[in-house]
């Protein structure tokens, strides 16, 4: 749901966009940390916020890190 936000902010178009692994952190909603494959050999780490259900807001891209590999550990950032 945040693919277009990522592509706009990273100024790229993803040939591949597959979530590999994720972690969550409970805040006033849920913060997701997601490792996404964006090309054959390149990965990005996304930080996505999903508010509480009563707020009726979709997920939003908070931050991202590019230039990652499949073996880079997914950490909180």
OpenMM code with the backbone's topology and positions (N, CA, C; nanometers):
from openmm import Vec3, app, unit

residues = "UNK UNK UNK UNK UNK UNK UNK UNK UNK UNK UNK UNK UNK UNK UNK UNK UNK UNK UNK UNK UNK UNK UNK UNK UNK UNK UNK UNK UNK UNK UNK UNK UNK UNK UNK UNK UNK UNK UNK UNK UNK UNK UNK UNK UNK UNK UNK UNK UNK UNK UNK UNK UNK UNK UNK UNK UNK UNK UNK UNK UNK UNK UNK UNK UNK UNK UNK UNK UNK UNK UNK UNK UNK UNK UNK UNK UNK".split()
positions = [
    Vec3(0.0808, -0.1209, 0.0000),
    Vec3(0.0000, 0.0000, 0.0000),
    Vec3(0.0845, 0.1264, 0.0000),
    Vec3(0.2151, 0.1164, 0.0270),
    Vec3(0.2995, 0.2366, 0.0280),
    Vec3(0.3991, 0.2366, -0.0884),
    Vec3(0.3799, 0.1497, -0.1865),
    Vec3(0.4730, 0.1410, -0.2992),
    Vec3(0.4860, 0.2748, -0.3705),
    Vec3(0.3754, 0.3394, -0.4018),
    Vec3(0.3826, 0.4672, -0.4742),
    Vec3(0.4499, 0.5756, -0.3899),
    Vec3(0.4275, 0.5751, -0.2578),
    Vec3(0.4949, 0.6716, -0.1702),
    Vec3(0.6458, 0.6497, -0.1752),
    Vec3(0.6881, 0.5223, -0.1689),
    Vec3(0.8309, 0.4912, -0.1742),
    Vec3(0.8905, 0.5328, -0.3081),
    Vec3(0.8241, 0.4968, -0.4180),
    Vec3(0.8765, 0.5299, -0.5509),
    Vec3(0.8890, 0.6810, -0.5695),
    Vec3(0.7922, 0.7561, -0.5225),
    Vec3(0.7988, 0.9029, -0.5338),
    Vec3(0.9129, 0.9613, -0.4512),
    Vec3(0.9250, 0.9179, -0.3268),
    Vec3(1.0277, 0.9748, -0.2385),
    Vec3(1.1681, 0.9288, -0.2736),
    Vec3(1.1820, 0.8052, -0.3253),
    Vec3(1.3138, 0.7537, -0.3639),
    Vec3(1.3462, 0.7878, -0.5089),
    Vec3(1.2504, 0.8476, -0.5784),
    Vec3(1.2659, 0.8874, -0.7184),
    Vec3(1.3101, 0.7688, -0.8037),
    Vec3(1.2327, 0.6601, -0.7937),
    Vec3(1.2641, 0.5382, -0.8669),
    Vec3(1.1361, 0.4654, -0.9025),
    Vec3(1.1471, 0.3726, -0.9953),
    Vec3(1.0382, 0.2796, -1.0259),
    Vec3(1.0904, 0.1396, -0.9957),
    Vec3(1.0151, 0.0645, -0.9221),
    Vec3(1.0590, -0.0683, -0.8798),
    Vec3(1.0172, -0.1740, -0.9804),
    Vec3(1.1150, -0.2475, -1.0322),
    Vec3(1.0867, -0.3588, -1.1215),
    Vec3(1.0250, -0.4735, -1.0420),
    Vec3(1.0683, -0.4869, -0.9181),
    Vec3(1.0190, -0.5886, -0.8255),
    Vec3(0.9792, -0.5137, -0.6994),
    Vec3(0.8764, -0.5598, -0.6309),
    Vec3(0.8373, -0.4974, -0.5034),
    Vec3(0.7753, -0.6057, -0.4170),
    Vec3(0.8619, -0.6794, -0.3465),
    Vec3(0.8187, -0.7945, -0.2680),
    Vec3(0.8670, -0.7814, -0.1249),
    Vec3(0.7746, -0.7839, -0.0306),
    Vec3(0.8119, -0.7809, 0.1109),
    Vec3(0.8746, -0.9151, 0.1471),
    Vec3(0.9911, -0.9105, 0.2119),
    Vec3(1.0641, -1.0319, 0.2478),
    Vec3(1.0418, -1.0682, 0.3945),
    Vec3(1.0533, -0.9688, 0.4809),
    Vec3(1.0380, -0.9905, 0.6248),
    Vec3(0.9935, -0.8592, 0.6872),
    Vec3(0.9291, -0.8655, 0.8033),
    Vec3(0.8903, -0.7424, 0.8712),
    Vec3(0.8932, -0.7607, 1.0223),
    Vec3(0.8985, -0.6489, 1.0925),
    Vec3(0.8902, -0.6431, 1.2381),
    Vec3(0.7885, -0.5356, 1.2716),
    Vec3(0.7314, -0.5439, 1.3908),
    Vec3(0.6367, -0.4407, 1.4323),
    Vec3(0.6780, -0.3816, 1.5652),
    Vec3(0.6316, -0.2598, 1.5875),
    Vec3(0.6518, -0.1905, 1.7146),
    Vec3(0.5201, -0.1205, 1.7446),
    Vec3(0.4635, -0.1470, 1.8618),
    Vec3(0.3367, -0.0858, 1.8979),
    Vec3(0.3633, 0.0529, 1.9527),
    Vec3(0.2997, 0.1518, 1.8917),
    Vec3(0.3051, 0.2917, 1.9375),
    Vec3(0.1590, 0.3358, 1.9437),
    Vec3(0.1261, 0.4572, 1.9079),
    Vec3(-0.0146, 0.4983, 1.8987),
    Vec3(-0.0657, 0.4499, 1.7638),
    Vec3(-0.0627, 0.3203, 1.7466),
    Vec3(-0.0872, 0.2516, 1.6207),
    Vec3(0.0219, 0.1466, 1.6095),
    Vec3(0.0604, 0.1123, 1.4889),
    Vec3(0.1679, 0.0138, 1.4691),
    Vec3(0.2703, 0.0693, 1.3715),
    Vec3(0.3967, 0.0590, 1.4097),
    Vec3(0.5075, 0.0952, 1.3221),
    Vec3(0.5613, -0.0352, 1.2642),
    Vec3(0.5622, -0.0437, 1.1316),
    Vec3(0.6142, -0.1616, 1.0633),
    Vec3(0.7516, -0.1298, 1.0066),
    Vec3(0.8444, -0.2219, 1.0230),
    Vec3(0.9764, -0.2150, 0.9609),
    Vec3(0.9792, -0.3311, 0.8616),
    Vec3(0.9908, -0.2987, 0.7324),
    Vec3(0.9719, -0.3993, 0.6280),
    Vec3(1.0919, -0.4014, 0.5339),
    Vec3(1.1463, -0.5212, 0.5111),
    Vec3(1.2517, -0.5383, 0.4101),
    Vec3(1.1822, -0.5719, 0.2790),
    Vec3(1.2060, -0.4901, 0.1762),
    Vec3(1.1390, -0.5067, 0.0480),
    Vec3(1.2426, -0.5257, -0.0623),
    Vec3(1.2232, -0.6268, -0.1446),
    Vec3(1.3084, -0.6463, -0.2621),
    Vec3(1.2585, -0.5526, -0.3704),
    Vec3(1.3475, -0.4647, -0.4206),
    Vec3(1.3075, -0.3651, -0.5204),
    Vec3(1.3696, -0.3896, -0.6577),
    Vec3(1.4635, -0.4834, -0.6680),
    Vec3(1.5192, -0.5272, -0.7966),
    Vec3(1.5815, -0.6649, -0.7734),
    Vec3(1.6457, -0.7186, -0.8751),
    Vec3(1.7031, -0.8522, -0.8610),
    Vec3(1.7980, -0.8645, -0.7429),
    Vec3(1.8799, -0.7618, -0.7199),
    Vec3(1.9820, -0.7707, -0.6149),
    Vec3(1.9727, -0.6589, -0.5119),
    Vec3(1.8741, -0.5720, -0.5227),
    Vec3(1.8666, -0.4574, -0.4325),
    Vec3(1.7433, -0.4642, -0.3435),
    Vec3(1.7648, -0.4206, -0.2200),
    Vec3(1.6588, -0.4226, -0.1196),
    Vec3(1.6499, -0.2856, -0.0548),
    Vec3(1.5349, -0.2569, 0.0037),
    Vec3(1.5153, -0.1336, 0.0795),
    Vec3(1.4480, -0.1704, 0.2103),
    Vec3(1.4755, -0.0927, 0.3130),
    Vec3(1.4088, -0.1087, 0.4413),
    Vec3(1.3108, 0.0067, 0.4558),
    Vec3(1.1845, -0.0249, 0.4795),
    Vec3(1.0804, 0.0760, 0.4921),
    Vec3(1.0308, 0.0836, 0.6352),
    Vec3(0.9981, 0.2043, 0.6781),
    Vec3(0.9365, 0.2281, 0.8081),
    Vec3(0.7980, 0.2843, 0.7783),
    Vec3(0.6952, 0.2072, 0.8121),
    Vec3(0.5576, 0.2412, 0.7753),
    Vec3(0.4721, 0.2505, 0.9017),
    Vec3(0.3944, 0.3582, 0.9115),
    Vec3(0.3067, 0.3774, 1.0269),
    Vec3(0.1625, 0.3509, 0.9884),
    Vec3(0.0957, 0.2681, 1.0683),
    Vec3(-0.0481, 0.2424, 1.0531),
    Vec3(-0.1157, 0.2899, 1.1808),
    Vec3(-0.1981, 0.3933, 1.1679),
    Vec3(-0.2662, 0.4497, 1.2847),
    Vec3(-0.3712, 0.3556, 1.3408),
    Vec3(-0.4316, 0.3977, 1.4505),
    Vec3(-0.5367, 0.3201, 1.5143),
    Vec3(-0.6596, 0.3144, 1.4238),
    Vec3(-0.7385, 0.2060, 1.4347),
    Vec3(-0.8531, 0.1879, 1.3444),
    Vec3(-0.9514, 0.3060, 1.3430),
    Vec3(-0.9761, 0.3670, 1.4568),
    Vec3(-1.0740, 0.4762, 1.4606),
    Vec3(-1.0257, 0.6025, 1.3890),
    Vec3(-0.8971, 0.6084, 1.3555),
    Vec3(-0.8432, 0.7254, 1.2847),
    Vec3(-0.8720, 0.7203, 1.1345),
    Vec3(-0.9110, 0.6019, 1.0845),
    Vec3(-0.9469, 0.5846, 0.9433),
    Vec3(-0.8421, 0.6386, 0.8468),
    Vec3(-0.7168, 0.6126, 0.8748),
    Vec3(-0.6090, 0.6538, 0.7852),
    Vec3(-0.5341, 0.5299, 0.7385),
    Vec3(-0.4956, 0.5309, 0.6114),
    Vec3(-0.4187, 0.4195, 0.5582),
    Vec3(-0.2752, 0.4268, 0.6066),
    Vec3(-0.1963, 0.3269, 0.5731),
    Vec3(-0.0555, 0.3274, 0.6130),
    Vec3(0.0211, 0.4388, 0.5431),
    Vec3(0.1202, 0.4942, 0.6131),
    Vec3(0.2016, 0.6000, 0.5529),
    Vec3(0.3499, 0.5673, 0.5707),
    Vec3(0.4257, 0.5979, 0.4672),
    Vec3(0.5697, 0.5757, 0.4688),
    Vec3(0.6343, 0.6853, 0.5526),
    Vec3(0.7013, 0.6462, 0.6606),
    Vec3(0.7651, 0.7409, 0.7508),
    Vec3(0.9089, 0.7669, 0.7075),
    Vec3(0.9819, 0.6596, 0.6754),
    Vec3(1.1230, 0.6702, 0.6396),
    Vec3(1.1611, 0.5453, 0.5614),
    Vec3(1.2764, 0.5495, 0.4965),
    Vec3(1.3258, 0.4335, 0.4239),
    Vec3(1.4765, 0.4406, 0.4123),
    Vec3(1.5372, 0.3252, 0.3899),
    Vec3(1.6804, 0.3143, 0.3657),
    Vec3(1.6989, 0.2303, 0.2406),
    Vec3(1.7762, 0.2807, 0.1442),
    Vec3(1.8006, 0.2067, 0.0204),
    Vec3(1.9424, 0.1513, 0.0210),
    Vec3(1.9759, 0.0759, -0.0826),
    Vec3(2.1109, 0.0205, -0.0943),
    Vec3(2.1356, -0.0962, -0.0013),
    Vec3(2.0310, -0.1638, 0.0387),
    Vec3(2.0445, -0.2779, 0.1289),
    Vec3(2.0580, -0.4066, 0.0480),
    Vec3(2.1088, -0.5115, 0.1133),
    Vec3(2.1179, -0.6431, 0.0513),
    Vec3(2.0238, -0.7375, 0.1245),
    Vec3(2.0055, -0.8563, 0.0673),
    Vec3(1.9170, -0.9549, 0.1310),
    Vec3(1.9688, -0.9934, 0.2693),
    Vec3(2.0995, -0.9896, 0.2890),
    Vec3(2.1588, -1.0318, 0.4153),
    Vec3(2.1653, -0.9232, 0.5219),
    Vec3(2.1394, -0.7976, 0.4856),
    Vec3(2.1419, -0.6895, 0.5857),
    Vec3(2.0314, -0.7136, 0.6885),
    Vec3(2.0642, -0.7057, 0.8174),
    Vec3(1.9608, -0.7271, 0.9192),
    Vec3(1.8598, -0.6121, 0.9183),
    Vec3(1.7348, -0.6468, 0.9405),
    Vec3(1.6279, -0.5481, 0.9510),
    Vec3(1.6267, -0.4970, 1.0940),
    Vec3(1.6612, -0.3698, 1.1117),
    Vec3(1.6693, -0.3112, 1.2448),
    Vec3(1.5746, -0.1918, 1.2550),
    Vec3(1.5458, -0.1529, 1.3776),
    Vec3(1.4634, -0.0340, 1.4010),
    Vec3(1.5469, 0.0895, 1.3660),
    Vec3(1.4868, 0.1830, 1.2946),
    Vec3(1.5575, 0.3066, 1.2593),
    Vec3(1.4620, 0.4234, 1.2643),
] * unit.nanometer
topology = app.Topology()
chain = topology.addChain("A")
for resn in residues:
    res = topology.addResidue(resn, chain)
    for name in ("N", "CA", "C"):
        topology.addAtom(name, app.Element.getBySymbol(name[0]), res)
